Amino acid sequence: MFEYLSATKTDPILGLMAAYRADTREHKIDLGVGVYMDDRGFTPVMKAIKDAENRLVKFENTKSYQGIAGDPEFNQHMLALLFGEDHTVLRSGRIKTLQAPGGSGALRVGAELILRAKKDSRIWVGTPTWPNHIPLLGGAGLRIAEYPYYDIATRKINIDGMLQTLRSVPDGDIVLLHGCCHNPTGADLTHDEWDEITKIALERGFIPYIDTAYQGLGVGLDADAYGIRSMARSLPELIVASSCSKNFGLYRERTGSITFLSETSAKAEIVVGQAMAVARQLYSMPPAHGALLVAMILGDTGLRRSWEQELREVRERIISMRCLLTDRICENDAGVDFNHIRDQRGMFSFLGINASQLKTLRDQFGIYIVSSTRINMAGINSGNIDYLVSSLRSVLK
Ligand SMILES: Cc1ncc(COP(=O)(O)O)c(C=O)c1O
Protein backbone atom coordinates (compact mmCIF):
# COMPACT_ATOMS: atom_id res chain seq x y z
CA MET A 1 0.00 0.00 0.00
CA PHE A 2 2.68 2.50 0.96
CA GLU A 3 4.18 2.23 -2.53
CA TYR A 4 1.33 4.50 -3.68
CA LEU A 5 2.62 7.34 -1.56
CA SER A 6 5.06 9.88 -2.94
CA ALA A 7 7.30 12.01 -0.75
CA THR A 8 5.87 15.29 0.52
CA LYS A 9 7.64 18.55 -0.24
CA THR A 10 9.83 19.78 2.60
CA ASP A 11 8.08 22.53 4.54
CA PRO A 12 10.19 25.64 3.79
CA ILE A 13 10.27 26.71 7.47
CA LEU A 14 11.32 23.23 8.63
CA GLY A 15 13.97 23.19 5.87
CA LEU A 16 15.25 26.56 7.03
CA MET A 17 15.36 25.37 10.65
CA ALA A 18 17.37 22.29 9.63
CA ALA A 19 19.82 24.45 7.64
CA TYR A 20 20.19 26.78 10.65
CA ARG A 21 20.92 23.86 12.97
CA ALA A 22 23.53 22.46 10.57
CA ASP A 23 25.27 25.85 10.23
CA THR A 24 28.41 25.89 12.40
CA ARG A 25 29.04 29.65 12.26
CA GLU A 26 29.15 31.16 15.70
CA HIS A 27 27.32 34.36 14.76
CA LYS A 28 24.39 32.68 12.97
CA ILE A 29 20.95 34.17 13.75
CA ASP A 30 17.57 32.47 13.45
CA LEU A 31 14.83 34.94 12.57
CA GLY A 32 12.71 32.28 10.87
CA VAL A 33 11.26 30.09 13.60
CA GLY A 34 7.93 31.20 15.06
CA VAL A 35 8.52 30.92 18.80
CA TYR A 36 9.26 33.56 21.42
CA MET A 37 12.88 33.76 22.58
CA ASP A 38 14.24 35.77 25.49
CA ASP A 39 17.35 37.96 25.37
CA ARG A 40 19.56 34.87 25.73
CA GLY A 41 17.89 33.23 22.72
CA PHE A 42 15.95 30.69 24.84
CA THR A 43 12.26 29.81 24.74
CA PRO A 44 11.69 29.66 28.50
CA VAL A 45 9.04 27.97 30.61
CA MET A 46 7.17 30.88 32.20
CA LYS A 47 7.54 31.16 35.97
CA ALA A 48 3.78 30.94 36.57
CA ILE A 49 3.70 27.74 34.51
CA LYS A 50 6.53 26.19 36.56
CA ASP A 51 4.78 27.18 39.80
CA ALA A 52 1.46 25.78 38.59
CA GLU A 53 3.20 22.58 37.50
CA ASN A 54 4.68 22.14 40.96
CA ARG A 55 1.22 22.51 42.49
CA LEU A 56 -0.30 20.15 39.94
CA VAL A 57 2.24 17.43 40.69
CA LYS A 58 1.25 17.64 44.37
CA PHE A 59 -2.51 17.78 43.96
CA GLU A 60 -3.38 15.92 40.77
CA ASN A 61 -4.90 12.64 41.88
CA THR A 62 -6.10 11.07 38.64
CA LYS A 63 -5.15 10.76 35.00
CA SER A 64 -8.57 9.44 34.08
CA TYR A 65 -10.23 10.75 30.92
CA GLN A 66 -11.62 14.23 30.95
CA GLY A 67 -14.63 15.11 28.81
CA ILE A 68 -14.69 15.71 25.07
CA ALA A 69 -15.02 19.45 25.70
CA GLY A 70 -11.96 19.37 27.97
CA ASP A 71 -11.66 21.04 31.36
CA PRO A 72 -14.78 23.12 32.16
CA GLU A 73 -12.79 25.53 34.37
CA PHE A 74 -10.30 26.14 31.58
CA ASN A 75 -13.16 26.83 29.19
CA GLN A 76 -14.73 29.37 31.57
CA HIS A 77 -11.42 31.13 32.13
CA MET A 78 -10.68 31.24 28.40
CA LEU A 79 -14.06 32.83 27.75
CA ALA A 80 -13.35 35.54 30.32
CA LEU A 81 -9.85 36.10 28.93
CA LEU A 82 -11.05 36.41 25.35
CA PHE A 83 -14.29 38.33 25.90
CA GLY A 84 -13.58 40.14 29.18
CA GLU A 85 -15.17 39.22 32.53
CA ASP A 86 -18.22 41.45 32.06
CA HIS A 87 -19.09 40.90 28.44
CA THR A 88 -22.86 40.57 27.99
CA VAL A 89 -22.59 37.47 25.79
CA LEU A 90 -21.09 35.54 28.71
CA ARG A 91 -24.46 35.69 30.47
CA SER A 92 -26.54 35.11 27.36
CA GLY A 93 -26.27 31.33 27.00
CA ARG A 94 -25.37 32.01 23.36
CA ILE A 95 -21.68 31.25 23.73
CA LYS A 96 -19.93 27.89 24.07
CA THR A 97 -16.24 27.00 24.33
CA LEU A 98 -14.40 23.72 23.95
CA GLN A 99 -10.82 23.09 24.92
CA ALA A 100 -8.84 22.12 21.80
CA PRO A 101 -5.38 20.73 21.00
CA GLY A 102 -3.65 24.09 20.41
CA GLY A 103 -4.76 26.86 18.12
CA SER A 104 -4.29 24.54 15.16
CA GLY A 105 -6.64 21.93 16.62
CA ALA A 106 -9.12 24.68 17.41
CA LEU A 107 -9.00 25.99 13.84
CA ARG A 108 -9.66 22.51 12.50
CA VAL A 109 -12.60 21.84 14.84
CA GLY A 110 -14.08 25.16 13.74
CA ALA A 111 -13.66 24.25 10.08
CA GLU A 112 -15.27 20.84 10.53
CA LEU A 113 -18.17 22.40 12.43
CA ILE A 114 -18.75 24.91 9.62
CA LEU A 115 -18.87 22.03 7.13
CA ARG A 116 -21.39 20.16 9.27
CA ALA A 117 -23.58 23.27 9.16
CA LYS A 118 -23.18 23.80 5.41
CA LYS A 119 -21.37 21.32 3.20
CA ASP A 120 -20.02 23.62 0.48
CA SER A 121 -19.00 26.47 2.79
CA ARG A 122 -16.41 28.96 1.67
CA ILE A 123 -13.91 30.82 3.84
CA TRP A 124 -12.18 34.06 2.86
CA VAL A 125 -8.61 34.43 4.07
CA GLY A 126 -6.43 37.51 3.82
CA THR A 127 -3.42 37.63 1.51
CA PRO A 128 -1.03 36.91 3.02
CA THR A 129 -2.04 34.84 6.01
CA TRP A 130 -0.34 32.28 8.26
CA PRO A 131 0.53 29.56 5.70
CA ASN A 132 -0.93 26.76 7.88
CA HIS A 133 -4.39 28.31 7.62
CA ILE A 134 -4.72 26.84 4.15
CA PRO A 135 -4.06 23.16 5.01
CA LEU A 136 -5.93 23.39 8.33
CA LEU A 137 -9.07 24.95 6.86
CA GLY A 138 -8.88 23.86 3.23
CA GLY A 139 -7.77 20.35 4.26
CA ALA A 140 -11.01 19.99 6.19
CA GLY A 141 -12.88 20.68 2.95
CA LEU A 142 -13.67 24.39 3.16
CA ARG A 143 -13.41 26.21 -0.15
CA ILE A 144 -10.81 28.97 0.13
CA ALA A 145 -11.23 32.46 -1.31
CA GLU A 146 -8.93 35.42 -0.74
CA TYR A 147 -9.24 39.08 0.16
CA PRO A 148 -6.27 41.48 -0.12
CA TYR A 149 -4.73 42.26 3.26
CA TYR A 150 -1.18 43.60 3.17
CA ASP A 151 0.35 45.88 0.58
CA ILE A 152 4.06 45.11 0.27
CA ALA A 153 4.73 48.44 -1.47
CA THR A 154 3.22 50.70 1.22
CA ARG A 155 4.03 48.26 4.05
CA LYS A 156 0.51 48.79 5.38
CA ILE A 157 -2.84 47.01 5.33
CA ASN A 158 -4.58 47.50 2.01
CA ILE A 159 -7.70 48.54 3.87
CA ASP A 160 -9.58 49.88 0.85
CA GLY A 161 -8.97 46.69 -1.12
CA MET A 162 -9.90 44.56 1.87
CA LEU A 163 -13.16 46.38 2.60
CA GLN A 164 -14.12 46.46 -1.06
CA THR A 165 -13.73 42.67 -1.31
CA LEU A 166 -15.58 42.09 1.97
CA ARG A 167 -18.48 44.15 0.62
CA SER A 168 -18.89 41.47 -2.06
CA VAL A 169 -18.80 38.44 0.27
CA PRO A 170 -22.13 36.62 0.10
CA ASP A 171 -24.45 35.80 2.97
CA GLY A 172 -23.36 32.69 4.88
CA ASP A 173 -19.70 32.74 3.81
CA ILE A 174 -17.01 32.80 6.50
CA VAL A 175 -14.28 35.45 6.79
CA LEU A 176 -11.07 34.61 8.64
CA LEU A 177 -9.54 37.50 10.61
CA HIS A 178 -6.46 37.63 12.86
CA GLY A 179 -7.44 38.84 16.34
CA CYS A 180 -4.12 40.66 16.86
CA CYS A 181 -0.40 40.47 16.02
CA HIS A 182 -1.04 39.45 12.44
CA ASN A 183 1.14 36.56 11.32
CA PRO A 184 3.14 37.10 9.07
CA THR A 185 2.87 40.89 8.65
CA GLY A 186 2.47 42.40 12.15
CA ALA A 187 -0.04 44.83 10.61
CA ASP A 188 -3.16 44.96 12.80
CA LEU A 189 -6.56 46.47 12.17
CA THR A 190 -7.42 49.69 14.02
CA HIS A 191 -10.56 49.86 16.19
CA ASP A 192 -12.32 51.85 13.47
CA GLU A 193 -11.41 49.23 10.89
CA TRP A 194 -12.75 46.44 13.13
CA ASP A 195 -15.97 48.42 13.53
CA GLU A 196 -16.27 48.92 9.78
CA ILE A 197 -15.80 45.18 9.14
CA THR A 198 -18.44 44.42 11.78
CA LYS A 199 -20.83 46.75 9.96
CA ILE A 200 -20.14 45.03 6.63
CA ALA A 201 -20.58 41.58 8.24
CA LEU A 202 -24.00 42.67 9.51
CA GLU A 203 -25.01 44.08 6.13
CA ARG A 204 -23.70 41.16 4.08
CA GLY A 205 -24.47 38.34 6.52
CA PHE A 206 -21.03 36.73 6.51
CA ILE A 207 -19.65 35.12 9.67
CA PRO A 208 -16.26 36.24 11.01
CA TYR A 209 -13.91 33.49 12.19
CA ILE A 210 -11.27 35.14 14.39
CA ASP A 211 -7.97 33.36 14.95
CA THR A 212 -6.21 34.74 18.01
CA ALA A 213 -2.84 33.19 18.76
CA TYR A 214 -1.02 36.15 20.35
CA GLN A 215 -3.35 37.77 22.88
CA GLY A 216 -1.18 39.88 25.19
CA LEU A 217 1.84 40.04 22.88
CA GLY A 218 0.66 43.11 20.96
CA VAL A 219 -0.65 46.00 23.05
CA GLY A 220 -2.15 44.24 26.08
CA LEU A 221 -4.54 41.43 27.05
CA ASP A 222 -7.65 43.61 26.75
CA ALA A 223 -6.56 45.81 23.84
CA ASP A 224 -5.59 42.74 21.79
CA ALA A 225 -9.12 41.38 22.15
CA TYR A 226 -10.89 44.49 20.85
CA GLY A 227 -12.03 42.86 17.60
CA ILE A 228 -13.41 39.77 19.35
CA ARG A 229 -15.24 41.77 22.00
CA SER A 230 -16.77 44.35 19.69
CA MET A 231 -17.87 41.82 17.09
CA ALA A 232 -19.47 39.66 19.80
CA ARG A 233 -21.49 42.69 20.93
CA SER A 234 -23.03 43.24 17.50
CA LEU A 235 -23.10 40.04 15.49
CA PRO A 236 -25.48 37.11 15.73
CA GLU A 237 -22.76 34.54 15.01
CA LEU A 238 -19.01 34.44 15.52
CA ILE A 239 -16.27 31.80 15.78
CA VAL A 240 -13.04 32.32 17.74
CA ALA A 241 -10.04 29.97 17.71
CA SER A 242 -7.43 30.72 20.35
CA SER A 243 -4.01 29.39 21.23
CA CYS A 244 -2.11 29.35 24.55
CA SER A 245 1.13 28.41 22.79
CA LYS A 246 2.64 31.89 22.77
CA ASN A 247 1.04 33.81 25.64
CA PHE A 248 1.50 30.94 28.11
CA GLY A 249 4.57 29.47 26.37
CA LEU A 250 2.80 26.11 26.22
CA TYR A 251 3.67 25.24 22.61
CA ARG A 252 4.20 21.49 22.99
CA GLU A 253 1.36 21.02 25.47
CA ARG A 254 -1.16 21.72 22.69
CA THR A 255 -3.49 24.05 24.54
CA GLY A 256 -6.17 26.18 22.93
CA SER A 257 -9.90 26.71 22.65
CA ILE A 258 -12.63 27.03 20.08
CA THR A 259 -15.60 29.27 20.80
CA PHE A 260 -18.91 29.56 19.00
CA LEU A 261 -21.33 32.44 19.43
CA SER A 262 -24.81 31.52 18.20
CA GLU A 263 -27.90 33.58 17.62
CA THR A 264 -29.85 32.01 20.49
CA SER A 265 -29.05 29.83 23.49
CA ALA A 266 -31.06 26.97 21.95
CA LYS A 267 -28.89 27.10 18.84
CA ALA A 268 -25.76 27.27 21.00
CA GLU A 269 -26.69 23.92 22.58
CA ILE A 270 -26.96 22.33 19.15
CA VAL A 271 -23.66 23.86 18.04
CA VAL A 272 -21.72 22.61 21.06
CA GLY A 273 -23.16 19.12 20.62
CA GLN A 274 -22.04 19.08 17.00
CA ALA A 275 -18.62 20.50 17.92
CA MET A 276 -18.19 17.71 20.49
CA ALA A 277 -19.09 15.18 17.81
CA VAL A 278 -16.37 16.72 15.61
CA ALA A 279 -13.79 16.48 18.40
CA ARG A 280 -14.83 12.88 19.08
CA GLN A 281 -14.22 12.02 15.44
CA LEU A 282 -10.86 13.78 15.22
CA TYR A 283 -9.05 13.08 18.51
CA SER A 284 -11.68 12.07 21.08
CA MET A 285 -10.46 14.35 23.89
CA PRO A 286 -7.94 17.16 24.15
CA PRO A 287 -4.73 16.74 26.22
CA ALA A 288 -5.22 17.86 29.83
CA HIS A 289 -1.89 19.11 31.14
CA GLY A 290 -1.62 22.56 29.54
CA ALA A 291 -5.27 23.41 30.12
CA LEU A 292 -5.07 22.47 33.83
CA LEU A 293 -2.11 24.84 34.20
CA VAL A 294 -3.88 27.69 32.40
CA ALA A 295 -7.01 27.19 34.51
CA MET A 296 -4.92 27.20 37.68
CA ILE A 297 -3.05 30.39 36.68
CA LEU A 298 -6.14 32.30 35.59
CA GLY A 299 -8.02 31.26 38.72
CA ASP A 300 -5.34 32.16 41.25
CA THR A 301 -4.57 35.80 42.07
CA GLY A 302 -0.85 35.31 42.72
CA LEU A 303 -0.15 33.06 39.74
CA ARG A 304 -2.16 35.31 37.50
CA ARG A 305 -0.25 38.40 38.60
CA SER A 306 3.04 36.61 37.95
CA TRP A 307 1.88 35.45 34.49
CA GLU A 308 0.60 38.89 33.50
CA GLN A 309 3.88 40.46 34.63
CA GLU A 310 5.97 38.01 32.61
CA LEU A 311 3.69 38.43 29.60
CA ARG A 312 4.17 42.20 29.90
CA GLU A 313 7.94 41.67 29.87
CA VAL A 314 7.64 39.48 26.78
CA ARG A 315 5.56 42.15 25.02
CA GLU A 316 7.88 44.96 26.06
CA ARG A 317 10.94 43.04 24.90
CA ILE A 318 9.37 42.52 21.47
CA ILE A 319 8.44 46.20 21.22
CA SER A 320 11.92 47.27 22.32
CA MET A 321 13.53 45.03 19.67
CA ARG A 322 11.23 46.59 17.07
CA CYS A 323 12.34 50.09 18.08
CA LEU A 324 16.00 49.15 18.33
CA LEU A 325 16.10 47.50 14.91
CA THR A 326 14.22 50.37 13.28
CA ASP A 327 16.42 53.02 14.87
CA ARG A 328 19.59 51.21 13.94
CA ILE A 329 18.80 50.44 10.30
CA CYS A 330 16.64 53.39 9.33
CA GLU A 331 19.65 55.42 8.29
CA ASN A 332 20.87 52.93 5.69
CA ASP A 333 22.83 53.65 2.54
CA ALA A 334 20.14 52.17 0.29
CA GLY A 335 17.52 54.51 1.73
CA VAL A 336 15.17 51.57 2.46
CA ASP A 337 12.45 52.60 4.93
CA PHE A 338 12.01 50.26 7.89
CA ASN A 339 9.70 52.43 9.98
CA HIS A 340 6.86 49.94 9.58
CA ILE A 341 8.74 47.57 11.89
CA ARG A 342 8.48 50.04 14.77
CA ASP A 343 4.77 50.60 14.23
CA GLN A 344 3.64 47.00 13.77
CA ARG A 345 2.77 44.60 16.60
CA GLY A 346 3.45 41.04 17.73
CA MET A 347 6.34 38.77 16.91
CA PHE A 348 6.46 39.23 13.14
CA SER A 349 6.98 41.78 10.39
CA PHE A 350 8.10 41.58 6.80
CA LEU A 351 11.60 42.96 6.43
CA GLY A 352 10.77 43.77 2.82
CA ILE A 353 14.18 43.13 1.22
CA ASN A 354 14.63 41.30 -2.09
CA ALA A 355 15.37 37.61 -2.67
CA SER A 356 19.02 38.09 -3.51
CA GLN A 357 19.60 40.19 -0.37
CA LEU A 358 17.87 37.45 1.62
CA LYS A 359 20.16 34.82 0.10
CA THR A 360 23.27 36.90 0.82
CA LEU A 361 22.18 37.29 4.44
CA ARG A 362 21.91 33.55 4.76
CA ASP A 363 24.92 32.43 2.70
CA GLN A 364 27.44 35.06 3.72
CA PHE A 365 26.26 36.06 7.16
CA GLY A 366 24.40 33.03 8.54
CA ILE A 367 21.17 35.01 9.09
CA TYR A 368 18.16 32.82 8.45
CA ILE A 369 14.91 34.42 7.26
CA VAL A 370 11.95 32.76 5.46
CA SER A 371 11.41 33.63 1.80
CA SER A 372 8.47 35.94 2.51
CA THR A 373 11.05 38.04 4.49
CA ARG A 374 9.00 37.54 7.66
CA ILE A 375 11.29 38.04 10.64
CA ASN A 376 10.72 37.00 14.24
CA MET A 377 11.46 40.06 16.37
CA ALA A 378 12.13 37.80 19.36
CA GLY A 379 15.07 36.27 17.48
CA ILE A 380 16.83 39.62 17.99
CA ASN A 381 18.69 40.16 21.24
CA SER A 382 21.36 42.33 22.81
CA GLY A 383 24.00 39.79 21.80
CA ASN A 384 23.21 39.74 18.08
CA ILE A 385 21.76 43.19 17.25
CA ASP A 386 25.13 44.73 16.27
CA TYR A 387 25.97 41.85 13.96
CA LEU A 388 22.46 41.83 12.49
CA VAL A 389 22.53 45.56 11.77
CA SER A 390 26.01 45.54 10.24
CA SER A 391 25.07 42.52 8.06
CA LEU A 392 21.86 44.23 6.94
CA ARG A 393 23.73 47.41 6.15
CA SER A 394 26.20 45.56 3.99
CA VAL A 395 23.52 43.71 1.98
CA LEU A 396 21.54 46.93 1.53
CA LYS A 397 24.51 48.84 0.04
C1 LIG B 1 -1.90 32.96 13.32
C2 LIG B 1 -1.73 31.67 14.05
N1 LIG B 1 -2.82 30.93 14.31
C3 LIG B 1 -2.72 29.76 14.96
C4 LIG B 1 -1.50 29.27 15.37
C5 LIG B 1 -1.50 27.92 16.02
O1 LIG B 1 -0.91 27.81 17.20
P1 LIG B 1 -0.71 26.40 17.94
O2 LIG B 1 0.76 26.21 18.03
O3 LIG B 1 -1.34 26.60 19.26
O4 LIG B 1 -1.36 25.34 17.14
C6 LIG B 1 -0.33 30.00 15.11
C7 LIG B 1 0.96 29.50 15.51
O5 LIG B 1 2.00 29.92 15.11
C8 LIG B 1 -0.45 31.24 14.42
O6 LIG B 1 0.59 31.99 14.14
The ligand as an ORCA input file, in Angstrom:
! r2SCAN-3c Opt
* xyz 0 1
  C      -1.903     32.964     13.324
  C      -1.735     31.671     14.047
  N      -2.816     30.930     14.315
  C      -2.721     29.761     14.960
  C      -1.500     29.268     15.370
  C      -1.499     27.920     16.017
  O      -0.911     27.807     17.204
  P      -0.712     26.400     17.939
  O       0.758     26.211     18.027
  O      -1.340     26.597     19.261
  O      -1.359     25.342     17.144
  C      -0.332     30.002     15.109
  C       0.965     29.501     15.508
  O       2.004     29.918     15.110
  C      -0.455     31.237     14.421
  O       0.595     31.990     14.144
*
